[in-house]
Amino acid sequence: MQSATVRGRFKTMITPRKAPTIQDVARQAGVSAATVSRVLSAPGRVSESTRDRVHQAVRETGYTINQAARSLRQRTARALLLVVPDLGNAFYSTIVDAVIREAAVSNYSVTVATSIADDPNRWIGDYLLSSRADGMLLFDGSLETNRLHGLDGEGTLPLVAAYDEIPDEKINSVITDNRLAAMRAVRHLVEFGHRDIGHIIGPSRNANRNERHLGFLAAMAEAGLPVLDEWVYQGDYRVTSAEAAAEYFLTAPKLPTAVFAANDEMALGLIHRLRQNGVDCPRDISVIGFDDIPMSPYMTPPLTTMRQPRQQIGEVATRALINIIEGNSLADAPVHIVLKAELVVRESTRRIN
């Protein structure tokens, strides 16, 4: 908009400085406008020296990207879809926060959804194809990822999965070393002198058995210990299934001296129900969980567990997805990143003779 100042009989027109354009940056850097665009949208495809020249020119000209116009031009939403199985599960709170913070660094918004529809695969497909999101972070292993391949007609759907089982090998993934972590959990119990060890299994979300259960079996075999049916219970990661597991263990000829629960919620539910039946943890039974959810250090007793790097999972998965969306990932094959869980020893496990 032009403004005018009247001084006597003369009118002076003041014209605001024109905003710098991508062409201005190109002239300043001595490159083409197309190269500037590549540096700003897909820097991995441009040499480091060229990127440095363009970034210097951007600073010198004061050029800024109009994200709204860019999104319309490129038909992108600058948005990510984050799908979790249960927002009420404390495990996901840190992950969701990490995803939102990491996405904001690259000017992406995040829509958080749970797979509550009758056909969540169809709902997710419709959402992505409507251009309301540029890619998806999937934390729900119950979805059939094979049905998500090629949703865009080219087989290039930006998708990163991060959950407790080895996902579809055709999609990008960021996971914790679930099987090895479960083995470390059982080894901890063995090192504390336990030989009668039970297990509450997590649900299996594909044709193979749950990875943490496979780790339990491997560690028991490694220690030369039997796996008794009366000390193994199929859970579903919820407190109620752990309470049912406690009732099941109480019907056995004798209780195990230690139990590895496939997640913290089941570990805490087990401790609670056993205590109601006069069985104390860790006096009568040691319990170790998996995840290290926020309440675990504050329970009675504080829970020994395998700590998943939840913030790192959220950050790494988000960065991987944005790199894929923006063309910065140079890998021809799907990206598979494995992070390491950490043993956190608290008071719910104790040594025995």
C-alpha positions in Angstrom: 0.0 0.0 0.0 1.3 3.5 -0.8 1.1 6.4 1.6 1.3 10.1 0.9 2.7 13.0 2.8 1.6 16.6 1.8 4.1 19.4 2.2 2.7 22.7 1.0 1.8 22.2 -2.6 3.9 19.1 -3.2 2.9 15.5 -2.6 5.7 13.0 -1.8 4.9 9.3 -2.5 6.6 6.8 -0.2 6.8 3.4 -1.7 7.7 0.5 0.6 10.7 -1.6 -0.2 9.8 -4.5 -2.4 10.1 -7.9 -0.7 13.0 -9.9 -2.0 12.2 -12.7 -4.4 13.7 -16.1 -5.1 15.2 -14.5 -8.3 17.0 -11.9 -6.1 18.5 -14.8 -4.1 19.6 -16.6 -7.3 21.3 -13.4 -8.6 23.1 -12.9 -5.3 24.3 -16.5 -5.1 25.1 -16.7 -8.8 22.8 -19.7 -9.4 19.5 -20.4 -11.0 16.2 -19.9 -9.3 15.6 -23.6 -9.6 18.8 -24.3 -7.7 17.7 -21.9 -4.9 14.3 -23.8 -4.8 16.1 -27.1 -4.5 18.4 -25.9 -1.7 15.3 -24.6 0.3 13.1 -27.7 -0.3 15.5 -30.6 -0.8 19.0 -29.6 0.4 20.3 -33.2 0.3 20.2 -33.0 -3.5 22.6 -30.0 -3.7 26.3 -29.8 -3.0 27.4 -28.3 0.3 29.2 -25.4 -1.4 26.1 -24.4 -3.3 23.9 -24.7 -0.2 26.3 -22.4 1.7 26.2 -19.8 -1.1 22.4 -19.9 -1.3 22.0 -19.7 2.5 24.4 -16.7 2.5 22.4 -15.0 -0.2 19.2 -15.6 1.7 20.6 -13.9 4.7 22.0 -11.0 2.7 18.7 -10.4 0.8 16.4 -11.0 3.7 14.4 -13.5 1.6 11.7 -15.5 3.5 9.7 -18.4 2.3 6.0 -17.8 2.0 4.9 -21.2 3.4 1.2 -20.7 2.6 1.9 -19.9 -1.0 4.5 -22.7 -1.2 2.0 -25.2 0.1 -0.6 -24.2 -2.4 1.9 -24.3 -5.3 3.3 -27.7 -4.3 -0.1 -29.1 -3.2 1.3 -29.9 0.2 -0.4 -29.4 3.6 2.8 -28.9 5.7 1.1 -31.3 8.1 1.8 -34.8 9.5 -0.7 -37.4 10.7 0.3 -39.1 13.9 -1.7 -42.3 14.6 -1.6 -43.9 18.1 -3.7 -46.8 19.4 -4.7 -45.2 22.7 -4.3 -41.6 23.7 -5.0 -42.6 27.3 -1.9 -44.8 27.5 0.8 -42.9 29.4 3.5 -44.4 27.2 2.5 -42.1 24.3 2.5 -38.7 26.0 6.2 -38.1 25.7 6.3 -39.4 22.2 3.4 -37.1 21.0 5.1 -34.1 22.6 8.4 -34.9 21.0 6.8 -35.3 17.5 4.9 -32.0 17.8 8.1 -30.1 18.9 10.3 -31.7 16.2 7.7 -31.1 13.5 7.5 -27.4 14.5 11.2 -26.9 13.8 10.5 -27.6 10.1 7.2 -25.7 10.1 4.9 -28.7 10.1 1.7 -29.1 12.1 0.7 -32.4 13.6 -2.8 -34.0 13.7 -3.0 -36.7 16.3 -5.6 -39.5 15.8 -6.5 -42.9 17.2 -7.6 -45.8 15.0 -11.2 -45.8 16.2 -13.0 -46.1 12.9 -14.6 -49.3 11.8 -12.0 -49.5 9.1 -9.0 -47.4 10.2 -7.0 -48.3 7.1 -9.6 -46.8 4.9 -10.0 -43.7 7.1 -6.3 -43.1 7.0 -6.1 -43.7 3.3 -8.9 -41.2 2.7 -7.2 -38.7 5.0 -3.9 -38.8 3.2 -5.3 -38.8 -0.3 -7.4 -35.7 0.6 -4.0 -33.9 1.0 -4.8 -33.0 4.6 -1.4 -34.5 5.5 1.8 -35.1 3.7 2.8 -38.2 5.5 2.1 -40.4 8.5 3.8 -41.5 11.7 2.3 -44.8 12.7 2.5 -46.0 16.3 -0.4 -48.5 16.0 0.8 -51.9 15.0 -2.7 -53.3 14.6 -3.1 -51.5 11.2 -2.5 -53.5 8.1 0.4 -51.7 6.6 0.3 -53.8 3.4 -3.0 -52.1 2.6 -1.3 -48.7 2.8 1.2 -49.4 0.1 0.7 -47.4 -3.1 -2.2 -45.3 -1.7 -0.9 -42.4 -3.8 -0.8 -44.5 -6.9 2.9 -44.6 -7.1 3.9 -46.6 -4.0 5.7 -43.6 -2.5 3.5 -42.8 0.5 5.6 -41.1 3.2 5.1 -43.4 6.2 7.3 -44.2 9.2 6.2 -46.9 11.6 7.3 -47.0 15.3 5.9 -49.8 17.5 6.8 -52.8 19.4 7.1 -55.4 16.6 9.2 -55.7 13.5 7.0 -53.8 11.1 6.3 -54.5 7.4 9.8 -54.6 5.8 8.5 -52.4 2.9 7.9 -49.4 5.1 10.3 -47.1 7.0 10.6 -47.8 10.7 12.0 -46.6 14.0 11.8 -49.2 16.7 13.4 -50.2 20.0 15.5 -53.4 20.2 12.5 -55.2 21.8 13.8 -58.7 21.6 17.3 -57.9 22.9 15.8 -55.6 25.6 13.5 -58.4 26.8 16.5 -60.7 27.0 18.3 -58.1 29.2 15.2 -58.0 31.4 15.2 -61.7 32.0 19.0 -61.8 32.5 18.6 -59.2 35.2 16.2 -61.6 37.0 18.6 -64.5 36.5 21.5 -62.5 37.9 19.4 -61.8 41.0 19.2 -65.5 41.6 15.7 -66.2 40.1 15.1 -69.5 38.4 11.3 -69.7 38.6 10.4 -66.9 36.1 7.0 -66.1 34.7 5.9 -63.9 31.8 2.9 -61.8 30.8 3.0 -61.7 27.0 2.0 -58.6 25.0 -0.3 -58.9 22.0 1.1 -60.1 18.7 0.2 -57.7 15.9 1.4 -59.8 12.9 1.9 -63.4 11.9 5.0 -63.7 14.2 5.0 -63.9 17.9 5.5 -60.8 20.0 9.1 -59.7 19.9 9.4 -59.3 23.7 8.0 -62.8 24.2 10.6 -64.1 21.8 13.3 -62.4 23.8 11.9 -63.9 27.0 12.1 -67.4 25.5 15.6 -66.8 24.2 16.9 -65.7 27.6 15.2 -68.6 29.4 16.8 -71.0 27.0 20.2 -69.3 27.4 19.9 -69.7 31.2 18.8 -73.4 30.8 15.5 -72.6 32.6 12.1 -74.2 31.8 9.2 -72.2 30.6 6.1 -73.4 32.4 2.6 -72.9 31.0 1.2 -72.0 34.4 3.6 -69.1 34.6 3.0 -67.7 31.2 -0.2 -65.6 30.5 -1.3 -63.9 27.3 -2.0 -60.2 28.1 -3.1 -57.2 26.0 -0.9 -54.4 27.5 -3.8 -53.3 29.8 -4.0 -53.3 33.5 -7.1 -55.6 33.5 -5.2 -58.3 31.7 -2.5 -58.2 34.3 -5.0 -58.5 37.0 -6.4 -61.6 35.3 -2.8 -62.9 35.0 -2.4 -62.5 38.8 -5.5 -64.7 39.3 -4.1 -67.2 36.8 -0.7 -67.4 38.6 -2.4 -67.8 42.0 -4.0 -71.0 40.7 -0.7 -72.6 39.9 0.9 -75.2 42.3 3.3 -72.5 43.3 4.0 -68.9 42.3 7.1 -68.0 40.3 9.7 -66.0 42.2 9.8 -63.3 39.4 7.7 -62.2 36.5 8.7 -60.2 33.4 5.6 -58.2 32.2 5.8 -57.0 28.6 4.9 -53.4 29.6 4.7 -51.3 32.7 0.9 -51.1 32.9 0.7 -54.9 33.1 3.5 -55.0 35.6 1.7 -52.5 37.9 -1.6 -54.3 37.5 0.0 -57.5 38.5 1.6 -56.1 41.6 -1.7 -54.5 42.6 -3.8 -57.6 42.3 -1.2 -59.9 44.0 -1.0 -57.5 46.9 -4.7 -57.7 47.3 -4.2 -61.5 47.7 -1.5 -61.1 50.3 1.5 -61.5 47.9 4.0 -58.7 48.3 6.4 -57.3 45.8 9.3 -57.6 46.1 9.2 -59.7 49.3 7.4 -62.6 47.8 7.8 -61.9 44.1 10.0 -59.7 41.9 8.4 -57.9 38.9 10.1 -56.2 36.0 8.2 -54.2 33.3 9.0 -52.6 30.0 8.7 -48.9 28.8 9.3 -46.8 32.0 6.1 -44.8 31.8 6.0 -41.6 33.9 4.3 -43.2 36.9 6.7 -46.2 37.2 9.3 -44.5 39.5 6.5 -43.3 41.9 4.7 -46.6 42.5 5.0 -48.8 45.6 7.5 -50.3 45.1 9.2 -48.2 42.3 9.2 -50.4 39.2 12.2 -52.0 37.7 11.8 -51.7 33.9 13.3 -51.5 30.5 13.3 -47.8 29.6 12.3 -47.0 26.0 13.9 -43.8 24.6 10.4 -42.3 24.0 11.5 -38.8 23.3 14.2 -40.0 20.9 11.7 -42.3 19.2 9.4 -39.3 18.5 12.2 -37.0 17.3 14.0 -39.6 15.1 10.8 -40.8 13.5 9.6 -37.3 12.8 13.0 -36.2 11.3 13.0 -39.4 9.1 9.5 -38.7 7.9 10.1 -35.0 7.0 13.3 -36.0 5.2 11.3 -38.5 3.1 8.6 -35.9 2.4 11.1 -33.3 1.3 13.2 -35.6 -0.7 16.3 -35.4 1.6 16.5 -39.1 2.1 19.0 -40.6 -0.4 18.4 -44.2 0.5 16.9 -46.4 -2.2 15.6 -48.9 0.3 13.2 -48.3 3.3 14.9 -46.7 6.3 15.1 -49.0 9.4 16.4 -47.4 12.6 16.8 -49.5 15.8 17.2 -47.7 19.2 18.4 -49.3 22.4 16.3 -49.7 25.6 18.0 -49.2 29.0 17.6 -51.3 32.1 16.5 -49.2 35.1 16.8 -51.1 38.3 14.4 -50.0 41.1 12.9 -51.7 44.1 10.4 -54.1 42.5 13.1 -56.7 41.9 15.4 -58.1 44.6 18.1 -60.7 45.0 17.2 -64.1 46.4 19.4 -66.9 47.7 
